[in-house]
Amino acid sequence: MPGASGGNTEGSCEALCRTLVSQNGLQRETADISQSVLYTSLMGLLLVTDDEKEQLNLGSGRVGLRNIGNTCFLNAVVQCLSHTRGLRDYSLLKSYRHEKFSQDEAKLMEAFSQVLSGLWDVNGEDRVVNPRQFYSVFKEGVPYFSGYSQQDAQEFLRFLLDRLHTEINRRPYVRRTGKELEQKYAKFRIAEEAAAMWKKHLERDDSKIVDIFSGQLRSSLHCSVCSHYSTTFDVFCDLSLPIPKRSSVREVTLRECLDLFSQEEKLDKENSPMCERCNRRTESTKRLSIQRFPQVIVIHLNRFTTSRWSISKSTVYVSFPLTKLDLGPYGPVDCGPVLYDLYAICNHSGTVNMGHYTACCLELKGWCFYNDSSVTSISENQLQTNQAYVLFYQRSNGTATVRK
Ligand SMILES: [Zn+2]
C-alpha cells in the first residue's frame, strides 16, 4: 500500500490481500473465501517473490558511471535511485514487463533497467557503466535537457521519475480533467477527504514510482477576513525545503528547514487564492503539512535562489540525521513518530555555473562515494557537508503506521 509501509507481517499481508483482491478482480470469486485460505495462498505468493529475489544475483553495486559530457548530475541521481531498493529490484526483475498496462513500449524504463543491470552486475566491479543509451532515450522525451550545459540534479530527478511513471502507469488510459480535482468534499472530515483525493489520484496515476516516492501534502488556508478554513491536497514526489537565512549563522539543522517549510505563511491579497466564502482574494495564512508519508522521502535542500538578475547558491551547512529522522511532527495531528533512515545523498559542489555532482550511497558494507566513474568507501562522519543537496530517506520498518 503506497505510503503506508511498516506494521507487522500480518498487517502487511492483510494489506497485500486487499490489494490483490482489488487489483486482480478476485472479488466475486473469493468473496467468501476464508481468511486462512487466503493467507496460505498469499504466503505461497510471498515465497514466489522471495524465490524471484534470490534469482537476483547481485553484485556489490560499487560500479561507477562514465561522464559523457557534463553528465555528473545524471550519474549522481542514477546512483541514488540505483540504491532505492524497491525501484532497483523492480527494474532488475523487469517487473514492468509483466505489468504491461500500456501498449506503448517502456523505452526509458528498459534503458534505465539496462544501466542498473550494469551497476549491479556480479562481475561488474572494476568496470564503468556508460549511460549514453539511457541518456539519449531520456533526451528524446525531454528535449529540455539536450544542451551540454550544467543541469540541475533535482530537476532531472523530477523529470526522470515523471517519465518513468508515465511509461509504467497502471492506469495509462484514464484521462485527467482539471475540474475533477477542484471537486469539493466539504462534508467529509479532513482524513476522509485526503483519502478520497488519494484514491482519485491512484485512479489515474498508479505505478511503482507512486508506490515508492509519492506522498500527499496538505495545504491549509485561513482567511483573515471571514476566518474561513479551506484545505487542499497535492501529491508530491519530493519535499523542496527552504534554508533559513540568518546572516550570523553558518550552520542550520534539517529540522529548522522543515520548521520553516511547515510554518504558517502570511499571504497578501495578490498572492492569496480566492476565499470561497468572501468570494474574492483576501489576506490569508497558509500552512503546509504532510498528510500521507511515502516509503521513500526525497528531501531537496533548496540551495539555489533565483533573483531577478541571477541565481545564487547557499553554502550553509545543513546537518541532518543519518537514522531516525522523525517526520511525525510535520504530519497529521497525533500521528506519532514517523521514522526514516538515510540511504543516499546527492551532493553539489562548486558554484552555480561551475558545479559538480556526486553521490553517497549506503551499501551492505557501509557508505560509498560515487564520483562519476570512481567509487570509493567513505566513513559516516564524512557524509555531512555543506554540499548536501538532495537527501533520500527510506521509511524504517517497525514504526507505527500513520493513523488516518
Ligand atoms: Zn474569507
Boltz pocket constraint, residues with backbone or C-beta under 6 A from the ligand:
constraints:
  - pocket:
      binder: B
      contacts: [[A, 223], [A, 224], [A, 225], [A, 226], [A, 227], [A, 228], [A, 275], [A, 276], [A, 277], [A, 278], [A, 279], [A, 280], [A, 282]]
      max_distance: 6.0
